[in-house]
């Protein structure tokens, strides 16, 4: 004898859960947990295996540029070396003379893309550098070095880009 009351919780069952039903639910949970562990741990391990013929001999370090100053001997770039610190690199003009040279300038489209510098290394040695910059001189990252300032000595005998991070 019971009274049927209107209830929005139609999914609640008044009948007790049988022991066999509980065992089935536990088995399903264990199987689901095993699959979850395999997919979250096992698959990334297999994804990291790169065949030797597909491995690149190059690696690069990318840094955000704060300022770029064109100079008669090359480019002075100021980049982020930490959260609150910057450093400068001097890139000689002869690095940017042709397509197969040590330096390459790649222009960014108008928009929110921030200029950066990628320094490439081949087998641990400096290989080449790419500057990703805006072509418009009115962009905030472009600067001018006054004509009476002489920094020619900073461009002499530059053969690599030594990035500083400390």
N, C-alpha and C positions, 0 to 999 in steps of 0.2 A: 504494500500500500504506500503510495507516495503521491506527492503533488508535483505536477509538472509546472515549474516556474519558468517564465520567459528568461532566457539567458543568452548572452552574446558569445559565451565561451563554449561553443559546440564541440570543440576539439578535445575537451577534457573528458576523459573516460573515468567513470566511477568504478568500473570493475578493476580488481587488483591485477597487477602485472604478474604473469606466471614466471616461474623460475626459468623455464626453457626459453621464453621470450627474452629474458634478460641476458642469457648466455649468447643468444643470436646477436643481440645488439652489441654486446661486448666484443664478439668476434669481428663484427663489421668495423667497430671502432679501431681495433688493433690492426686490421688489414689497411684501413685508411691511414693510420699513423705510420705504418711501414712504408706505404707508397709516398706519403708526404716527405718522410726522411730521405728516401731514395731520390726523389726528384729535386729536393732542395740541396742535398749534399752530393749525390752521385753524379748527376748530369753535369754540373760545372767542372768536375774533375775531368770528365771526358772531353768537354769543350775546350780545355786548355792545351790539348795535344795538337800541336801544329807540325805537319810533316816538314822535314828538313828542306825539301825543295820549295816550300812555300814561305819559309822564314826569311825575313829581310835582314840584310847586313847593316841597315840604317836604323837609328833611333833618333828621336828629336825631343827638344825641350822647347815648350811654347811659353812665352811671357807676354803680359800685357804692356803695351807702350803708353807712357804718360806724355811724352813729348818727342818730336822729331825735328831736328834742326838741319836743313841742308847747308853744306859748307863747300867751299871751292875744292877741298880735298876729299870730300865724301859726305857721310851722314853721321851726326851725333844723335844717338837714340838714348832716351831715358826710359828705363823699364822698371817694373815693380819687382823687388827682390824679397818682399815680405809684405805684411799687412800695412805697415806704416813707413817703410823705407824704400828708397829707389837707388838705382845704380845707373851708370852710363857706359855705353859701348861706342867705340869709334870704328866705323865701317868705311874703308877706303873706297873712293869712286871707281877705281879699276876693277873692283869686285862686281860692278853692275854694268859692264860694258856690252856683253852679249848674252845670248840665251844659255850658253854652256859655261858661264862664268860662276864664280863663287857666290855671288849675290843675285837676288832676284826681287823685284818690286812687283807686288800684286795689288791692284787697286780694288778697294771694297766698293760695293754699290752704296748709293745714298741710303741712309737709314740708321738703325741703331747699332750696327756692328762696330765694335771697338777695335782699334788698331792693335796689332800684335806682331811679335817677332818669333819665328821658329828657327832654332839653330839645330842643324842636322849633323849627326856624327856617324862615321862609317868605321866600324871595328874599333870604336873608342877614340878615334881621332876626328877633329873638326873636318867637316866636308863642305857644307855650304849654309847660307843663311837666306831666309825669305822674310821680307817685310810686307805685311798686309796693312796697307794704309789707304786713307781717303785721298782722292786726287785733288780735292778742292783745298786750296791753300787757306781758306777761311775756316777750316775745321779747327777746333780747339787744340788738337794735338800738334799742329804745325807751328813752328816758331821760327824766328829769324835771329841770326847771330850778327851783331853789329860789324860793319866793315873794318873798324879800327881794332877789333879783337883778333889776335893771332893765336890759333891753336894748331898750327901745322905740325908741331912736334908730336901731337897725340896720334897722328895718322902715319907716322914713320915706322917702318918695320912691323906693321900689324899683319899677322898671318893667321890669326884665329880669333874667335869670340870667346873670351873667358867670362862666363856668367858668374855673378856673385850672388850668393843667397844668405850670407851671414852678416 
